[in-house]
């Protein structure tokens, strides 16, 4: 079940220490717990321009992202604050506050470009915050937008034509909002009132001319127009004229703010809440907190390796991680119900196969629900192979359980037979018939044993094989003793004819062990000869 997270305070997501970017594991863990879709709003701009104040208000708080009243930048790296989205149910609003661009304390401006590029890559709405007015200087300070094609790639191996085509970038770039703080001008153009958006569009008009100066002046304008087709502008009055309050804005209550500023802030927040889109990647892939975690790690690792972040590669990495996890989740979903529902041994093979088909179908559904961009069904094929191996394992367990169960039952049923053989019960004339009757009872009793499983016949056949030699000995013993009885009976009749009747000693059984070992034809003949000699008077 999807769930979000309500953080009480922000946390650093991307650390910028000694011009080296790194991810904060604690922040990544927070993102990993968010399975809801995310709306990501990032703010960039020069340091000490009040970016954090705007983000705190979007979080519904006065305090949170650190504010400051000195010339020293407060925010380093990229800080994150995850809160429930105020208007989109089952969504999490992720606020990203970036360190100020152009900080004089930083020796290398290269990191500014990477921070700006990360803000663009991660957000679904990008807020650029500046002071006073949108003029040539303000546009020059936004030169980072002209470097986006150097710091971001849409495809891993684009053609030269694709490098110059902004369509690829527009498909995944965020919407753009320009906020102008401490705005003191009148919104008029040629004596006519204009809207804030018209003010921005007028500032982005290209300067006529073909010279280098015009080209350089128009570069930022052209990039903004191409990369950010959906643009919005907000201007803000100064929050208050009280310098003491301005120095401690985190403690200022709403009633102490200028009414115009309050209205402007309300309009700004309302626009962000209603217009900022759910973050998506190419082909409409929805970004959740977990996926955002993967994107952050992928982009930062790429930057640290000296390469350029590529959206296509990031999506591939995301697909590999999620599809691998989907395979494991689906495999576990198969194993769990199979183990819970099967009782070894199954009565028939089909019973187990039917259960396999049912669990396999559910496992595939789990995979499809949790996977995306499984090109050529690579991961689905892996899952099918895993499920096939698991099925074979269950089949083997079923066979082993059947063998064990049947052998145990058969040992119990044949216990009396074994004792009778040891006692010589079948070493009598007619013993073979008695043996066959006993075996038939064992067979009938065995057939009545329930749920013997797939190896029932095989186990019984092996039992019969072990009895084959014993039956042959009993059959031979029976034949010899039966023949001997006939001989003795014939001798008795012969004695009566001669008038010399000698009672014939009963000789209808023998020691089983001695007979089975020594009952060869020659020994039997000798025994008969000796018996005939002793009986003559």
RODO-2510 file (C-alpha; in nm, 4 decimals, decimal comma):
residues 537
     n   res          X          Y          Z
     1     x     0,0000     0,0000     0,0000
     2     x     0,1397     0,3400    -0,0996
     3     x     0,2230     0,5741     0,1807
     4     x     0,3963     0,9056     0,2264
     5     x     0,5946     1,0712     0,4981
     6     x     0,5566     1,3932     0,6961
     7     x     0,8960     1,5275     0,7967
     8     x     0,9034     1,7739     1,0845
     9     x     1,2199     1,9445     0,9602
    10     x     1,4219     1,9487     0,6374
    11     x     1,7301     1,7340     0,5852
    12     x     2,0306     1,7689     0,3571
    13     x     1,9865     1,5508     0,0492
    14     x     2,2981     1,6369    -0,1534
    15     x     2,5974     1,7587     0,0418
    16     x     2,8474     1,9978    -0,1140
    17     x     3,1644     1,9645     0,0867
    18     x     3,4893     2,1056    -0,0504
    19     x     3,3370     2,1219    -0,3972
    20     x     3,2573     1,7486    -0,3849
    21     x     2,8961     1,6340    -0,4091
    22     x     2,7733     1,3387    -0,2024
    23     x     2,4353     1,1971    -0,1052
    24     x     2,3092     1,1791     0,2516
    25     x     2,2164     0,8194     0,3368
    26     x     1,9624     0,9278     0,5980
    27     x     1,7780     1,1366     0,3399
    28     x     1,7884     0,8472     0,0925
    29     x     1,6303     0,6206     0,3525
    30     x     1,3480     0,8709     0,3962
    31     x     1,2840     0,8721     0,0212
    32     x     1,2959     0,4929     0,0143
    33     x     0,9999     0,4853     0,2524
    34     x     0,7840     0,6973     0,0214
    35     x     0,6003     0,4841    -0,2312
    36     x     0,3588     0,7624    -0,3277
    37     x     0,4004     0,9698    -0,6440
    38     x     0,5905     1,2901    -0,5711
    39     x     0,5489     1,6510    -0,6790
    40     x     0,8964     1,8061    -0,6652
    41     x     0,9447     2,1808    -0,6381
    42     x     1,3025     2,3091    -0,6456
    43     x     1,4153     2,6666    -0,5986
    44     x     1,7377     2,8182    -0,7327
    45     x     1,8785     3,1674    -0,7356
    46     x     2,1497     3,3928    -0,6033
    47     x     2,2428     3,3544    -0,2385
    48     x     2,0755     3,5766     0,0203
    49     x     1,7633     3,6396    -0,1891
    50     x     1,5038     3,4743     0,0364
    51     x     1,4665     3,1379    -0,1359
    52     x     1,4316     2,9457     0,1905
    53     x     1,1534     3,1749     0,3129
    54     x     0,9404     3,0871     0,0105
    55     x     1,0023     2,7145     0,0573
    56     x     0,9095     2,7290     0,4261
    57     x     0,5753     2,8830     0,3310
    58     x     0,5157     2,6066     0,0782
    59     x     0,5675     2,3647     0,3675
    60     x     0,3158     2,5629     0,5724
    61     x     0,5770     2,6730     0,8248
    62     x     0,7687     2,9845     0,9235
    63     x     1,0718     2,7833     1,0243
    64     x     1,2394     2,4896     0,8585
    65     x     1,4865     2,5696     0,5883
    66     x     1,7471     2,7908     0,7570
    67     x     1,7069     3,1650     0,7058
    68     x     1,9738     3,4272     0,7605
    69     x     2,0136     3,8001     0,7797
    70     x     2,3856     3,8190     0,7090
    71     x     2,5773     3,8237     0,3815
    72     x     2,6867     3,4638     0,4411
    73     x     2,5042     3,1873     0,2578
    74     x     2,3076     2,9580     0,4885
    75     x     2,2139     2,6679     0,2609
    76     x     2,4838     2,4337     0,1323
    77     x     2,4135     2,1626    -0,1228
    78     x     2,0494     2,0658    -0,1722
    79     x     1,8125     2,0354     0,1243
    80     x     1,4891     1,8364     0,1159
    81     x     1,1582     1,8613     0,2971
    82     x     0,8862     1,6009     0,2330
    83     x     0,5321     1,6913     0,3395
    84     x     0,1832     1,5675     0,2458
    85     x     0,0603     1,7464    -0,0639
    86     x    -0,2091     1,9945     0,0427
    87     x    -0,4312     1,9459    -0,2644
    88     x    -0,3305     1,6156    -0,4277
    89     x    -0,4349     1,3183    -0,2188
    90     x    -0,1959     1,0236    -0,2047
    91     x     0,0893     1,2488    -0,3211
    92     x     0,3952     1,3745    -0,1376
    93     x     0,5239     1,7282    -0,1906
    94     x     0,9035     1,7279    -0,2025
    95     x     1,0613     2,0715    -0,1558
    96     x     1,4233     2,1165    -0,2623
    97     x     1,6082     2,4244    -0,1402
    98     x     1,9426     2,4740    -0,3156
    99     x     2,2484     2,6620    -0,2043
   100     x     2,2787     3,0142    -0,3362
   101     x     2,4367     3,0601    -0,6759
   102     x     2,7307     3,2968    -0,7047
   103     x     2,8414     3,2611    -0,3421
   104     x     3,1661     3,4600    -0,3098
   105     x     3,2985     3,2055    -0,0593
   106     x     3,3058     2,9334    -0,3225
   107     x     3,6276     2,9173    -0,5164
   108     x     3,4862     2,7316    -0,8149
   109     x     3,1586     2,8160    -0,9861
   110     x     3,1512     2,4695    -1,1473
   111     x     2,9484     2,3386    -0,8547
   112     x     2,6872     2,6088    -0,9147
   113     x     2,6299     2,4647    -1,2602
   114     x     2,5906     2,1138    -1,1220
   115     x     2,3542     2,2275    -0,8465
   116     x     2,1443     2,4069    -1,1072
   117     x     2,1498     2,1017    -1,3368
   118     x     2,0440     1,8721    -1,0501
   119     x     1,7567     2,1048    -0,9620
   120     x     1,6380     2,0891    -1,3237
   121     x     1,6752     1,7115    -1,3461
   122     x     1,4989     1,6351    -1,0201
   123     x     1,2117     1,8829    -1,0128
   124     x     0,8722     1,8976    -1,1772
   125     x     0,8564     2,2745    -1,1134
   126     x     1,1633     2,4969    -1,0985
   127     x     1,1440     2,8300    -0,9183
   128     x     1,4100     3,0884    -1,0035
   129     x     1,4297     3,3574    -0,7375
   130     x     1,5850     3,6990    -0,8036
   131     x     1,5737     4,0503    -0,6625
   132     x     1,4192     4,3812    -0,7704
   133     x     1,3637     4,3430    -1,1432
   134     x     1,4116     4,1269    -1,4513
   135     x     1,6749     4,3130    -1,6477
   136     x     1,9826     4,2373    -1,8506
   137     x     2,1884     4,1741    -1,5373
   138     x     1,9297     3,9337    -1,3974
   139     x     1,9289     3,7417    -1,7253
   140     x     2,3069     3,7284    -1,7303
   141     x     2,3038     3,5862    -1,3782
   142     x     2,0859     3,3080    -1,5134
   143     x     2,3625     3,2016    -1,7513
   144     x     2,3421     2,8497    -1,6039
   145     x     2,0454     2,7835    -1,8269
   146     x     2,2705     2,8272    -2,1300
   147     x     2,4947     2,5479    -2,0014
   148     x     2,2214     2,2890    -1,9595
   149     x     2,3065     2,1074    -2,2811
   150     x     2,6621     2,0722    -2,1512
   151     x     2,5519     1,9289    -1,8162
   152     x     2,2484     1,7222    -1,9152
   153     x     2,1887     1,4675    -2,1876
   154     x     1,8586     1,3223    -2,2925
   155     x     2,0087     1,0213    -2,4701
   156     x     2,3243     0,8230    -2,4098
   157     x     2,4378     0,8486    -2,7736
   158     x     2,2550     1,1366    -2,9428
   159     x     2,3140     1,2351    -3,3016
   160     x     2,4403     1,5873    -3,3725
   161     x     2,0917     1,6892    -3,4770
   162     x     1,9437     1,5669    -3,1481
   163     x     2,1947     1,7687    -2,9450
   164     x     2,0584     2,0904    -3,0893
   165     x     1,6959     1,9831    -3,0685
   166     x     1,5326     2,1152    -2,7501
   167     x     1,2307     1,8863    -2,7904
   168     x     1,4047     1,6044    -2,6033
   169     x     1,4788     1,8341    -2,3107
   170     x     1,1348     1,9938    -2,3022
   171     x     0,9782     1,6485    -2,2645
   172     x     1,1261     1,6049    -1,9169
   173     x     1,2292     1,9563    -1,8067
   174     x     1,0206     2,1138    -1,5290
   175     x     0,7804     2,4041    -1,5591
   176     x     0,9465     2,7369    -1,4857
   177     x     0,8470     3,0032    -1,2328
   178     x     1,0377     3,3306    -1,1946
   179     x     0,9865     3,5044    -0,8621
   180     x     1,1033     3,8652    -0,8277
   181     x     1,1520     3,9797    -0,4683
   182     x     1,1316     4,3366    -0,3315
   183     x     0,9743     4,4484    -0,6564
   184     x     0,9218     4,8280    -0,6582
   185     x     0,8330     4,9013    -1,0216
   186     x     0,4874     4,9549    -1,1626
   187     x     0,3584     4,6792    -1,3857
   188     x     0,3112     4,9038    -1,6880
   189     x     0,4330     4,8946    -2,0432
   190     x     0,3916     5,1907    -2,2792
   191     x     0,1549     5,3422    -2,0256
   192     x    -0,0659     5,0322    -2,0089
   193     x    -0,1005     4,7964    -1,7144
   194     x     0,0410     4,4507    -1,7735
   195     x     0,0324     4,1218    -1,5826
   196     x     0,3302     3,9612    -1,4166
   197     x     0,3464     3,7035    -1,6948
   198     x     0,3468     3,9759    -1,9591
   199     x     0,6265     4,1463    -1,7701
   200     x     0,8334     3,8255    -1,7913
   201     x     0,7598     3,7670    -2,1591
   202     x     0,8533     4,1217    -2,2438
   203     x     1,1850     4,0759    -2,0619
   204     x     1,2505     3,7598    -2,2651
   205     x     1,2036     3,9288    -2,6027
   206     x     1,5093     3,8957    -2,8199
   207     x     1,7241     4,2022    -2,8761
   208     x     1,7451     4,2913    -3,2450
   209     x     2,0854     4,2679    -3,4107
   210     x     2,3309     4,0132    -3,5466
   211     x     2,6413     4,1246    -3,3615
   212     x     2,8112     3,9290    -3,0846
   213     x     2,6717     4,1550    -2,8113
   214     x     2,3165     4,0887    -2,9243
   215     x     2,3928     3,7170    -2,9553
   216     x     2,5266     3,6936    -2,5995
   217     x     2,2369     3,8971    -2,4628
   218     x     1,9833     3,6763    -2,6353
   219     x     2,1400     3,3433    -2,5376
   220     x     1,9737     3,3170    -2,1945
   221     x     1,6457     3,4423    -2,3385
   222     x     1,6466     3,1828    -2,6149
   223     x     1,7324     2,8983    -2,3775
   224     x     1,4530     2,9913    -2,1379
   225     x     1,2068     3,0138    -2,4235
   226     x     1,3105     2,6780    -2,5708
   227     x     1,3680     2,4741    -2,2583
   228     x     1,0793     2,6087    -2,0499
   229     x     0,7751     2,6637    -2,2745
   230     x     0,5451     2,6790    -1,9708
   231     x     0,6476     2,9865    -1,7719
   232     x     0,4990     3,1892    -1,4880
   233     x     0,6064     3,5023    -1,3052
   234     x     0,5329     3,6337    -0,9554
   235     x     0,6467     3,9666    -0,8145
   236     x     0,6612     4,0340    -0,4409
   237     x     0,6616     4,3568    -0,2485
   238     x     0,8983     4,3871     0,0432
   239     x     0,7525     4,1802     0,3323
   240     x     0,7778     4,4736     0,5733
   241     x     0,9495     4,8075     0,6106
   242     x     1,0739     4,7160     0,9570
   243     x     1,4423     4,6261     0,9253
   244     x     1,4380     4,4528     1,2626
   245     x     1,1624     4,2211     1,1452
   246     x     1,3382     4,1600     0,8147
   247     x     1,6419     4,0389     1,0072
   248     x     1,4331     3,7724     1,1825
   249     x     1,1693     3,6700     0,9299
   250     x     1,1359     3,3235     1,0857
   251     x     0,9774     3,4878     1,3905
   252     x     0,7459     3,7251     1,2041
   253     x     0,3761     3,6408     1,2260
   254     x     0,1454     3,6920     0,9302
   255     x    -0,0219     3,9980     1,0821
   256     x     0,3133     4,1789     1,0821
   257     x     0,3601     4,1357     0,7085
   258     x     0,2601     4,3850     0,4418
   259     x    -0,0942     4,3028     0,3171
   260     x     0,0176     4,3099    -0,0465
   261     x     0,2990     4,0696     0,0344
   262     x     0,0546     3,8396     0,2109
   263     x    -0,1741     3,8322    -0,0939
   264     x     0,1187     3,7761    -0,3288
   265     x     0,2487     3,4904    -0,1151
   266     x    -0,0969     3,3316    -0,1061
   267     x    -0,1250     3,3502    -0,4870
   268     x     0,2217     3,2011    -0,5277
   269     x     0,1534     2,9072    -0,2965
   270     x    -0,1867     2,8438    -0,4549
   271     x    -0,0308     2,8289    -0,8012
   272     x     0,2408     2,5864    -0,6895
   273     x    -0,0075     2,3585    -0,5166
   274     x    -0,2486     2,3430    -0,8092
   275     x    -0,0143     2,3628    -1,1097
   276     x     0,3003     2,1761    -1,0104
   277     x     0,2808     1,8383    -1,1797
   278     x     0,3586     1,4933    -1,0533
   279     x     0,7190     1,4253    -1,1456
   280     x     0,7442     1,1997    -1,4494
   281     x     1,0212     1,0719    -1,6709
   282     x     1,0152     0,9980    -2,0396
   283     x     0,7250     0,7883    -2,1632
   284     x     0,5165     0,9042    -1,8677
   285     x     0,6972     0,7044    -1,5989
   286     x     0,5699     0,8298    -1,2622
   287     x     0,8379     0,9119    -1,0071
   288     x     0,7804     0,7953    -0,6489
   289     x     0,9954     0,8654    -0,3469
   290     x     1,1781     0,5370    -0,4041
   291     x     1,2468     0,6237    -0,7669
   292     x     1,3599     0,9730    -0,6717
   293     x     1,6135     0,8094    -0,4417
   294     x     1,7564     0,6129    -0,7346
   295     x     1,7670     0,9214    -0,9575
   296     x     1,9546     1,1277    -0,6974
   297     x     2,2171     0,8564    -0,6451
   298     x     2,2553     0,7960    -1,0193
   299     x     2,2948     1,1639    -1,1094
   300     x     2,5371     1,2466    -0,8273
   301     x     2,7524     0,9401    -0,8974
   302     x     2,7625     1,0326    -1,2658
   303     x     2,8696     1,3894    -1,1884
   304     x     3,1413     1,2693    -0,9502
   305     x     3,2733     1,0314    -1,2158
   306     x     3,3287     1,3249    -1,4481
   307     x     3,0518     1,2260    -1,6875
   308     x     2,7334     1,4108    -1,7827
   309     x     2,4027     1,2980    -1,6274
   310     x     2,1914     1,1241    -1,8902
   311     x     1,8181     1,0777    -1,8483
   312     x     1,8111     0,7694    -2,0701
   313     x     2,0822     0,5994    -1,8640
   314     x     1,9102     0,7004    -1,5397
   315     x     1,5869     0,5411    -1,6600
   316     x     1,7763     0,2248    -1,7556
   317     x     1,9343     0,2112    -1,4101
   318     x     1,5943     0,2679    -1,2540
   319     x     1,4428    -0,0074    -1,4677
   320     x     1,7178    -0,2552    -1,3802
   321     x     1,6866    -0,1919    -1,0069
   322     x     1,3069    -0,1991    -1,0001
   323     x     1,2722    -0,4938    -1,2350
   324     x     1,5267    -0,6947    -1,0358
   325     x     1,3321    -0,6146    -0,7210
   326     x     1,0079    -0,7022    -0,9018
   327     x     1,1497    -1,0422    -1,0003
   328     x     1,2462    -1,1149    -0,6395
   329     x     0,9115    -0,9961    -0,5065
   330     x     0,7230    -1,2082    -0,7589
   331     x     0,9392    -1,5134    -0,6868
   332     x     0,8735    -1,4738    -0,3136
   333     x     0,5027    -1,4349    -0,3857
   334     x     0,5165    -1,7692    -0,5670
   335     x     0,7162    -1,9549    -0,3018
   336     x     0,5099    -1,8344    -0,0067
   337     x     0,1620    -1,9463    -0,1203
   338     x     0,3017    -2,2668    -0,2705
   339     x     0,4637    -2,3658     0,0581
   340     x     0,1538    -2,2677     0,2546
   341     x    -0,1040    -2,4377     0,0347
   342     x     0,0677    -2,7609    -0,0654
   343     x     0,0540    -3,0696     0,1544
   344     x     0,3168    -3,3281     0,0640
   345     x     0,2671    -3,5717    -0,0816
   346     x    -0,0104    -3,4584    -0,3137
   347     x    -0,2589    -3,7252    -0,4145
   348     x    -0,1856    -3,6713    -0,7835
   349     x     0,0710    -3,4897    -0,9924
   350     x    -0,2034    -3,2769    -1,1473
   351     x    -0,2984    -3,1449    -0,8027
   352     x     0,0491    -2,9987    -0,7612
   353     x     0,0631    -2,8694    -1,1193
   354     x    -0,2705    -2,6912    -1,0793
   355     x    -0,1423    -2,5189    -0,7659
   356     x     0,1753    -2,4232    -0,9529
   357     x    -0,0222    -2,2674    -1,2379
   358     x    -0,2330    -2,0649    -0,9942
   359     x     0,0656    -1,9355    -0,7959
   360     x     0,2632    -1,8687    -1,1136
   361     x    -0,0223    -1,6577    -1,2500
   362     x    -0,0326    -1,4509    -0,9302
   363     x     0,3459    -1,4122    -0,9307
   364     x     0,3448    -1,2831    -1,2884
   365     x     0,0732    -1,0340    -1,1935
   366     x     0,2895    -0,9097    -0,9061
   367     x     0,5829    -0,8707    -1,1443
   368     x     0,3802    -0,6773    -1,3994
   369     x     0,2517    -0,4466    -1,1265
   370     x     0,6007    -0,3659    -0,9960
   371     x     0,8075    -0,3589    -1,3161
   372     x     0,8425    -0,1096    -1,5977
   373     x     1,0337    -0,0776    -1,9222
   374     x     1,1160    -0,4479    -1,9285
   375     x     1,2525    -0,4309    -2,2792
   376     x     1,2404    -0,7597    -2,4698
   377     x     1,0800    -0,9088    -2,1566
   378     x     1,4296    -0,9780    -2,0252
   379     x     1,3323    -0,9741    -1,6586
   380     x     1,0036    -1,1549    -1,7161
   381     x     1,1991    -1,4363    -1,8814
   382     x     1,4281    -1,4463    -1,5782
   383     x     1,1238    -1,4774    -1,3562
   384     x     0,9804    -1,7633    -1,5653
   385     x     1,3122    -1,9488    -1,5366
   386     x     1,3180    -1,8962    -1,1599
   387     x     0,9594    -2,0176    -1,1261
   388     x     1,0386    -2,3212    -1,3403
   389     x     1,3301    -2,4097    -1,1125
   390     x     1,1107    -2,3605    -0,8074
   391     x     0,8432    -2,5814    -0,9615
   392     x     1,0999    -2,8557    -1,0212
   393     x     1,2078    -2,8234    -0,6592
   394     x     0,8493    -2,8641    -0,5400
   395     x     0,8046    -3,1643    -0,7708
   396     x     1,1164    -3,3249    -0,6260
   397     x     1,0005    -3,2572    -0,2701
   398     x     0,6654    -3,4092    -0,3579
   399     x     0,8305    -3,7243    -0,4949
   400     x     1,0595    -3,7593    -0,1930
   401     x     0,7672    -3,7115     0,0449
   402     x     0,5679    -3,9729    -0,1452
   403     x     0,8532    -4,2249    -0,1294
   404     x     0,9065    -4,1667     0,2425
   405     x     0,5368    -4,1869     0,3252
   406     x     0,4686    -4,4952     0,1111
   407     x     0,7739    -4,6790     0,2420
   408     x     0,6713    -4,6091     0,6006
   409     x     0,3170    -4,7316     0,5391
   410     x     0,4388    -5,0383     0,3513
   411     x     0,6865    -5,1271     0,6250
   412     x     0,4019    -5,1172     0,8744
   413     x     0,1721    -5,3280     0,6561
   414     x     0,4403    -5,5894     0,5807
   415     x     0,5667    -5,6216     0,9383
   416     x     0,3587    -5,9366     1,0019
   417     x     0,4815    -6,0836     0,6710
   418     x     0,8424    -6,0304     0,7703
   419     x     0,7841    -6,1937     1,1098
   420     x     0,6102    -6,4917     0,9468
   421     x     0,8984    -6,5433     0,7065
   422     x     1,1485    -6,5353     0,9934
   423     x     0,9355    -6,7826     1,1925
   424     x     0,9183    -7,0249     0,8967
   425     x     0,5404    -6,9947     0,8728
   426     x     0,5535    -7,0389     0,4948
   427     x     0,8059    -7,3268     0,5007
   428     x     0,5305    -7,5883     0,4791
   429     x     0,3520    -7,7740     0,2083
   430     x     0,1070    -7,5221     0,0639
   431     x     0,3166    -7,2389     0,2083
   432     x     0,3377    -7,0597    -0,1244
   433     x    -0,0379    -7,0250    -0,1461
   434     x    -0,0446    -6,8925     0,2068
   435     x     0,2297    -6,6461     0,1153
   436     x     0,0385    -6,5238    -0,1909
   437     x    -0,2755    -6,4733     0,0171
   438     x    -0,0744    -6,2663     0,2656
   439     x     0,0762    -6,0580    -0,0146
   440     x    -0,2684    -6,0004    -0,1627
   441     x    -0,3952    -5,8696     0,1743
   442     x    -0,0943    -5,6341     0,1942
   443     x    -0,1665    -5,5111    -0,1579
   444     x    -0,5331    -5,4461    -0,0765
   445     x    -0,4465    -5,2682     0,2484
   446     x    -0,1832    -5,0607     0,0707
   447     x    -0,4313    -4,9537    -0,1949
   448     x    -0,6607    -4,8245     0,0796
   449     x    -0,3925    -4,5950     0,2227
   450     x    -0,4947    -4,2356     0,1269
   451     x    -0,2741    -3,9730    -0,0449
   452     x     0,0192    -4,1965    -0,1157
   453     x     0,1305    -3,9618    -0,3886
   454     x     0,3047    -3,9908    -0,7205
   455     x     0,5503    -4,2630    -0,6170
   456     x     0,2938    -4,5084    -0,4765
   457     x     0,3233    -4,7638    -0,7588
   458     x     0,6990    -4,7305    -0,7837
   459     x     0,7469    -4,7957    -0,4120
   460     x     0,5186    -5,1012    -0,4242
   461     x     0,7022    -5,2365    -0,7285
   462     x     1,0307    -5,2073    -0,5422
   463     x     0,8713    -5,3930    -0,2516
   464     x     0,7644    -5,6728    -0,4862
   465     x     1,1184    -5,6883    -0,6244
   466     x     1,2586    -5,7361    -0,2751
   467     x     1,0089    -6,0213    -0,2204
   468     x     1,0903    -6,1981    -0,5489
   469     x     1,3792    -6,4087    -0,4129
   470     x     1,1867    -6,4890    -0,0946
   471     x     0,8833    -6,5981    -0,2945
   472     x     1,1025    -6,8179    -0,5132
   473     x     1,2485    -6,9891    -0,2037
   474     x     0,9032    -7,0360    -0,0519
   475     x     0,7770    -7,1756    -0,3834
   476     x     1,0687    -7,4213    -0,4008
   477     x     1,0224    -7,5204    -0,0381
   478     x     0,6535    -7,5750    -0,0989
   479     x     0,7231    -7,7915    -0,4043
   480     x     0,9830    -8,0066    -0,2286
   481     x     0,7724    -8,0571     0,0812
   482     x     0,4639    -8,1298    -0,1216
   483     x     0,6542    -8,3842    -0,3320
   484     x     0,7964    -8,5410    -0,0186
   485     x     0,4511    -8,5746     0,1313
   486     x     0,3431    -8,7535    -0,1832
   487     x     0,6415    -8,9874    -0,1606
   488     x     0,5742    -9,0651     0,2048
   489     x     0,2100    -9,1176     0,1340
   490     x     0,3027    -9,3613    -0,1444
   491     x     0,5415    -9,5490     0,0824
   492     x     0,2718    -9,5847     0,3432
   493     x     0,0375    -9,7446     0,0972
   494     x     0,3157    -9,9803    -0,0172
   495     x     0,3802   -10,0913     0,3424
   496     x     0,0178   -10,1848     0,3968
   497     x     0,0298   -10,4025     0,0868
   498     x     0,3157   -10,6054     0,2333
   499     x     0,1380   -10,6396     0,5659
   500     x     0,4088   -10,4503     0,7449
   501     x     0,2640   -10,1237     0,8555
   502     x     0,5042    -9,8736     0,9991
   503     x     0,3583    -9,5446     1,1068
   504     x     0,4969    -9,2729     0,8911
   505     x     0,6468    -8,9917     1,0886
   506     x     0,4950    -8,6591     0,9927
   507     x     0,7393    -8,4646     0,7762
   508     x     0,5472    -8,1667     0,6536
   509     x     0,7809    -7,8835     0,7592
   510     x     1,1456    -7,8231     0,8229
   511     x     1,3688    -7,5633     0,9700
   512     x     1,3274    -7,2755     0,7326
   513     x     1,6827    -7,1545     0,7486
   514     x     1,8296    -7,5006     0,6891
   515     x     1,5912    -7,5802     0,4097
   516     x     1,6235    -7,2560     0,2247
   517     x     1,9991    -7,2899     0,2262
   518     x     2,0384    -7,6668     0,1670
   519     x     1,7204    -7,7656    -0,0165
   520     x     1,8936    -7,8634    -0,3392
   521     x     1,7690    -8,1639    -0,5413
   522     x     2,0672    -8,3826    -0,4384
   523     x     2,0172    -8,3264    -0,0649
   524     x     1,6429    -8,3881    -0,0938
   525     x     1,7060    -8,7206    -0,2728
   526     x     1,9496    -8,8212    -0,0005
   527     x     1,6983    -8,7337     0,2706
   528     x     1,4315    -8,9389     0,0970
   529     x     1,6710    -9,2356     0,0614
   530     x     1,7626    -9,2260     0,4278
   531     x     1,3963    -9,1970     0,5261
   532     x     1,3045    -9,5002     0,3134
   533     x     1,5818    -9,7102     0,4696
   534     x     1,4780    -9,6303     0,8250
   535     x     1,1126    -9,7045     0,7576
   536     x     1,1764   -10,0652     0,6378
   537     x     1,1446   -10,3232     0,9113
***
